[in-house]
Amino acid sequence: MTLIYEVEETMDAPVAERDLSRRASDEAPFRATARDWLAQNFPKSLAGRGPTGPGDEGPDDSDAKAWKQRMGGKGWGVPTWPAQYGGGGLSPAEARVLAEEMKAIGAYNPIGGMGVMMFGPTLLEYGTEAQKQRHIPPIVRGELRWCQGFSEPGAGSDLASLSTRAEDKGDHWLVNGQKIWTSGAHLADWCFCLVRTDTTKKHEGISFLLIDMRSPGVETRPIKLIAGNSPFCETFFTDVKVPKDNLVGPLNGGWTIAKRLLQHERSGLAGAAGAQRAAVKRPLPQMAKDYVGEDEKGRIADPDLRHRIINYEMDLKAFQQTAERVALESKSNSGPSAATSIMKNAGSFLRRDGAELAVEIMGWRGLGWEGEPFTEDELAATRLLGSSKAGTIAGGSQEVQNNIIAKRILGLPDPISSAASR
């Protein structure tokens, strides 16, 4: 048995090498094309200056604006989206090559936001051809901001309890109600919104509606957070008229669309964990050596802290590699799955734990809020600690994700349904 195994192993190695060589050969033409285009179009001044985490759009100078325009025009900000709507039209393999070439020169993707992360992929799946032609190209070019009108004061974890009404007035919908935690609503051009179109049913009475945020009757009020910023808003709709063709999918079919969109959202939120460390410029091991010191072997002086940082770095690396694989798989025809709930939970915990470690390493210097004697990095670490807590709630709390994992991945019975049947 050992002999057979050894023979198979020696046979498999050349096969694997040939596969890798063949793949590299197949990818070579596009790799050369991507490398040349990036060399001609990516401003060197932007190298390593991409977004540092959720809510950060990166630099805003003339080079950044030119880069955004070039990537938007090329469609490579959304590389696998269909070319007929302005997307890159690339295969998942080509998108991976493009990401590798961008990483090699410190380039970042300037096309993002909720239009890319959530709404665009959902509209490509559920929208009419007219809706795709109207809304997808501006998202591809990064010209419009979108916000998400889901949660309400009385409908958070139990989102299907929402009460914002959309009444059929013949030639338009009339929307009345309130949304809460509407990220970026005060800056958004459009909102993809869940509204109640049938009060006699719960899940089956919800529709998916697109609302122009400049419509009369729309009011947004930013909510100031402990971290000092205001990415979230209260959003009020008072007799807002919405055209009938802004309904996505069938009437009262919004819950199915919303569940799909939330999978895209959780996939995007999971990926944010790997980017958050850029908000504090130094890696945690180097930061610990700078603040805590080194022992005679050049290691972090505090053995307990050293152990926890090593564990964190290992978890982060494993997560980043898994997230990259999941992202590539989600760009196939099947799209994201319920597994995004696992990645969302893991990513939000990593973001929180990394922020807590950074502040702990800095000691009292990690508690500054503004002004001297704190450095820019130290102040960033403090604010990141405050904002990192929100990640365990955004896109569905960790408890909601655990329920999804239990029911849809592990196949466990719904405890609420089981209790009701007894």
C-alpha positions in Angstrom: 0.0 0.0 0.0 2.9 2.3 0.8 4.6 1.6 -2.5 1.4 2.3 -4.4 0.9 5.6 -2.6 4.5 6.6 -3.3 4.1 5.8 -7.0 0.9 7.8 -7.2 2.5 10.7 -5.4 5.4 10.8 -7.8 3.0 10.6 -10.7 0.7 13.4 -9.4 3.5 15.9 -8.9 4.4 16.3 -12.6 0.7 16.3 -13.5 0.1 19.2 -11.1 3.2 21.0 -12.4 1.9 20.6 -16.0 -1.5 21.9 -15.0 0.0 25.0 -13.4 2.3 25.5 -16.4 -0.7 25.2 -18.7 -2.7 27.6 -16.7 0.1 30.1 -16.7 0.5 29.7 -20.4 -3.3 30.3 -21.0 -3.3 33.3 -18.8 -0.1 34.9 -20.2 -1.8 36.9 -23.0 -4.3 38.6 -20.7 -1.7 39.1 -18.0 0.4 41.0 -20.5 -2.6 43.0 -21.6 -3.6 43.9 -18.0 0.0 44.7 -17.0 0.5 47.1 -20.0 -2.8 48.8 -19.4 -2.2 49.3 -15.7 1.3 50.7 -16.4 -0.2 53.3 -18.8 -3.2 54.2 -16.7 -2.5 53.8 -13.0 -1.0 57.0 -11.5 2.1 56.0 -9.5 1.3 58.6 -6.9 -1.7 56.4 -5.7 0.4 53.3 -5.1 -0.5 51.9 -1.6 -3.1 54.7 -1.0 -6.3 52.7 -1.4 -9.3 52.7 1.0 -8.5 51.7 4.6 -11.8 50.1 5.4 -15.6 50.4 5.1 -16.8 53.9 4.4 -13.4 55.1 3.2 -13.3 55.8 -0.5 -9.5 56.5 -0.7 -7.8 59.5 -2.1 -9.8 62.4 -3.6 -7.1 64.3 -5.6 -6.9 64.8 -9.4 -5.0 61.5 -9.9 -7.6 59.6 -8.0 -10.4 61.1 -10.1 -8.5 60.3 -13.3 -7.9 56.7 -12.1 -11.6 56.3 -11.3 -12.6 57.5 -14.7 -10.2 55.2 -16.5 -11.2 52.1 -14.5 -14.9 53.0 -14.9 -14.5 53.5 -18.6 -12.7 50.2 -19.0 -15.3 48.3 -16.9 -12.6 46.7 -14.8 -14.0 48.1 -11.5 -16.5 45.3 -11.9 -14.4 43.0 -14.1 -16.9 40.0 -14.4 -20.0 42.1 -15.0 -21.4 41.8 -18.6 -19.8 44.0 -21.2 -23.2 44.9 -22.6 -23.8 47.1 -19.5 -20.3 48.5 -19.4 -18.7 45.8 -17.2 -15.4 44.2 -17.9 -16.8 41.0 -19.3 -13.9 39.1 -17.9 -13.9 35.4 -16.8 -13.2 34.7 -13.1 -9.7 33.6 -14.1 -9.0 36.8 -15.9 -10.4 38.8 -12.9 -8.0 36.9 -10.7 -5.1 37.8 -12.9 -6.2 41.5 -13.0 -6.3 41.5 -9.2 -2.8 40.0 -9.0 -1.4 42.6 -11.3 -3.1 45.4 -9.5 -1.7 44.1 -6.2 1.8 43.9 -7.6 1.9 47.6 -8.2 -0.1 48.8 -5.2 -3.2 49.7 -7.3 -6.7 49.7 -5.8 -10.1 49.4 -7.2 -11.7 52.9 -7.2 -15.2 51.6 -8.2 -17.1 50.5 -5.1 -20.0 51.2 -2.7 -23.3 49.5 -2.3 -24.1 49.7 -6.0 -21.2 47.4 -6.7 -21.2 45.3 -3.5 -25.0 44.6 -3.3 -27.4 46.2 -5.6 -25.7 45.8 -9.0 -25.3 42.0 -8.8 -28.9 41.7 -7.5 -30.3 43.8 -10.3 -28.3 41.8 -12.9 -30.2 38.7 -11.6 -33.7 40.1 -11.0 -34.0 43.3 -13.0 -35.7 43.9 -16.3 -33.6 44.7 -19.3 -34.7 48.4 -19.1 -33.7 48.6 -15.5 -30.3 47.1 -16.2 -29.7 49.4 -19.1 -30.6 52.4 -16.9 -28.9 51.6 -13.6 -25.9 49.3 -14.2 -23.8 51.6 -16.5 -23.7 54.5 -13.9 -22.7 52.0 -11.2 -19.9 50.6 -13.4 -18.6 54.1 -13.9 -18.9 55.0 -10.3 -21.2 58.0 -11.0 -24.0 57.4 -8.5 -24.2 56.4 -4.9 -26.7 53.9 -3.6 -28.0 53.3 -0.1 -30.0 50.4 1.4 -33.5 51.0 2.9 -34.0 47.8 4.9 -34.0 48.1 8.7 -36.7 50.1 10.5 -37.1 51.1 14.2 -39.5 48.2 14.7 -37.9 45.8 12.2 -34.2 45.0 12.8 -33.3 41.4 13.2 -36.9 40.5 12.3 -36.7 42.5 9.1 -39.9 41.0 7.7 -41.9 43.0 10.2 -41.2 46.2 8.3 -44.1 48.6 8.0 -43.0 51.2 5.4 -45.9 51.3 3.0 -46.0 51.6 -0.8 -49.6 52.2 -1.9 -50.6 51.6 -5.5 -52.0 54.9 -6.8 -52.6 53.8 -10.4 -49.7 55.5 -12.2 -47.3 55.5 -9.3 -46.5 54.2 -5.8 -46.9 56.4 -2.8 -44.4 55.6 -0.1 -44.7 56.5 3.6 -42.5 55.2 6.5 -39.2 55.3 8.2 -35.9 53.5 7.8 -33.0 53.4 10.3 -29.2 52.7 10.0 -29.4 53.7 6.4 -25.6 53.9 5.6 -24.7 56.9 3.5 -28.3 58.0 2.9 -27.4 61.7 3.3 -25.0 61.3 0.3 -26.9 58.8 -1.8 -28.6 59.4 -5.1 -30.8 56.3 -5.0 -32.1 53.8 -2.5 -33.0 50.2 -3.0 -35.8 49.8 -0.5 -38.0 47.1 1.0 -41.6 48.3 1.3 -44.9 46.7 2.3 -47.4 46.3 -0.5 -49.7 43.8 1.2 -50.6 44.2 4.9 -52.4 40.8 5.1 -49.1 38.8 4.7 -45.7 39.1 6.3 -42.9 37.9 4.1 -45.1 37.5 1.0 -46.3 41.1 1.4 -43.0 42.8 0.8 -41.8 44.4 -2.5 -38.4 45.7 -3.7 -38.6 49.3 -4.9 -36.0 51.8 -6.2 -36.4 55.3 -4.8 -34.7 58.5 -6.1 -33.3 60.2 -3.0 -34.0 63.6 -4.4 -37.7 63.0 -4.6 -39.9 65.4 -2.7 -40.7 63.9 0.7 -37.4 62.1 1.3 -35.6 63.3 4.5 -32.3 62.0 6.0 -30.9 62.7 9.4 -27.3 61.5 10.1 -26.7 59.6 13.3 -23.4 60.6 15.0 -21.5 57.5 16.3 -19.1 57.2 19.2 -16.3 56.8 16.7 -16.9 60.5 15.7 -18.3 60.0 12.2 -21.9 59.7 10.8 -22.1 57.0 8.2 -25.6 55.9 9.3 -28.9 57.9 9.0 -32.5 57.9 9.9 -34.5 58.1 6.6 -38.1 59.4 6.4 -40.5 58.9 3.4 -43.5 61.2 3.5 -45.9 60.9 0.5 -43.0 60.1 -1.8 -44.1 59.4 -5.4 -42.2 56.5 -7.1 -42.8 55.5 -10.7 -44.4 52.1 -11.2 -41.5 50.8 -13.3 -39.1 51.2 -10.3 -40.5 47.9 -8.9 -37.8 45.2 -9.2 -39.1 41.7 -9.5 -42.8 40.7 -9.0 -45.2 42.5 -6.8 -44.9 41.1 -3.2 -41.8 39.2 -4.3 -39.3 41.4 -2.6 -38.3 39.1 0.2 -36.7 36.6 -2.1 -34.7 39.4 -3.8 -33.7 40.8 -0.4 -32.3 37.5 0.8 -30.2 37.3 -2.3 -28.9 40.8 -1.9 -28.0 40.1 1.8 -25.8 37.3 0.6 -23.9 39.8 -1.6 -23.7 42.2 1.3 -22.3 39.7 3.7 -19.7 38.6 1.1 -18.6 42.2 0.8 -18.5 42.8 4.6 -16.4 39.7 5.1 -13.8 41.1 2.7 -13.5 44.3 4.7 -11.7 42.5 7.5 -8.6 42.1 5.5 -8.6 45.8 4.5 -9.2 47.3 8.0 -5.5 46.8 9.1 -4.5 49.5 6.5 -6.2 52.1 8.7 -3.2 51.6 11.1 -0.1 51.7 8.9 2.1 49.3 10.7 1.5 45.5 11.0 0.7 44.4 14.5 4.0 42.5 15.0 6.1 45.6 14.2 3.8 47.8 16.2 4.3 45.6 19.2 8.0 45.7 18.9 7.9 49.5 18.7 5.7 50.0 21.7 6.4 47.0 23.9 10.0 46.3 22.9 12.0 43.2 21.8 13.7 40.4 23.8 17.3 39.3 23.2 16.2 37.2 20.3 14.4 40.0 18.5 11.0 38.8 19.4 8.1 40.8 20.9 9.2 41.1 24.6 5.8 40.2 26.1 5.4 36.4 25.5 1.6 36.4 26.1 1.1 39.3 23.7 3.4 37.6 21.2 1.4 34.5 21.3 -1.9 36.3 20.7 -0.5 38.4 17.9 0.8 35.2 16.1 -2.6 33.6 16.5 -4.3 36.6 15.1 -2.0 36.9 12.1 -2.4 33.2 11.3 -6.2 33.6 11.5 -6.1 36.7 9.4 -4.0 35.1 6.7 -6.2 32.0 6.5 -9.3 34.2 6.3 -7.8 36.4 3.5 -7.0 33.3 1.4 -10.4 31.8 2.0 -12.1 35.1 1.2 -10.2 35.4 -2.0 -11.3 31.9 -3.0 -14.9 32.6 -2.0 -14.9 35.9 -4.0 -13.7 34.1 -7.1 -16.3 31.4 -6.7 -19.1 34.0 -6.2 -18.2 35.5 -9.6 -19.3 32.3 -11.3 -22.9 31.8 -12.4 -23.9 30.5 -9.1 -23.0 33.6 -7.1 -22.7 33.8 -3.4 -24.2 31.2 -1.1 -25.3 30.9 2.5 -21.6 30.3 3.3 -21.2 34.1 3.2 -22.7 34.1 6.7 -19.7 32.1 8.0 -17.3 34.6 6.3 -19.2 37.6 7.5 -19.1 36.4 11.1 -15.4 35.5 10.9 -14.5 38.7 9.2 -16.3 41.0 11.7 -14.7 39.2 14.6 -11.2 39.6 13.0 -11.8 43.3 12.4 -12.8 43.7 16.1 -10.0 41.6 17.5 -7.4 43.4 15.4 -8.6 46.8 16.5 -8.5 45.7 20.1 -5.0 44.3 19.8 -3.8 47.6 18.3 -5.1 49.7 21.1 -3.8 47.3 23.7 -0.3 47.4 22.1 -0.3 51.2 22.2 -1.2 51.3 25.9 -2.3 54.8 27.0 -1.3 56.2 23.6 -4.1 54.1 22.1 -6.7 56.0 24.0 -6.3 59.4 22.4 -9.3 61.1 20.7 -7.7 64.2 19.1 -4.8 66.6 19.4 -1.4 66.3 20.9 0.6 64.3 22.0 -1.0 61.5 19.9 0.2 60.6 16.4 -2.1 60.1 13.4 -1.8 56.3 13.6 -2.7 56.4 17.3 -5.8 58.4 16.8 -6.8 56.2 13.8 -6.5 53.1 16.1 -8.8 54.6 18.7 -11.5 55.4 16.2 -11.1 52.1 14.5 -11.7 50.4 17.8 -15.0 52.3 18.1 -16.2 51.5 14.6 -15.1 47.9 14.6 -17.9 46.9 17.0 -20.5 47.8 14.4 -19.3 45.0 12.0 -20.8 42.3 14.2 -24.2 43.9 13.6 -24.1 45.3 10.1 -25.6 43.1 7.4 -27.3 41.0 10.0 -26.1 40.4 13.6 -23.9 37.5 14.5 -26.9 35.7 16.1 -28.8 36.0 12.8 -25.8 34.6 10.9 -25.5 31.7 13.4 -29.2 30.9 12.7 -28.6 30.9 8.9 -25.5 28.7 9.3 -27.4 26.3 11.5 -30.4 26.0 9.2 -29.1 26.4 5.7 -25.6 24.9 6.0 -25.7 22.4 8.9 -29.3 21.4 8.2 -30.4 21.8 11.8 -34.1 22.3 12.7 -35.4 25.7 13.3 -35.8 26.0 17.1 -38.7 28.4 16.9 -40.7 26.2 14.5 -39.8 23.1 16.5 -41.0 24.7 19.7 -44.3 25.9 18.0 -45.0 22.4 16.7 -44.8 20.8 20.2 
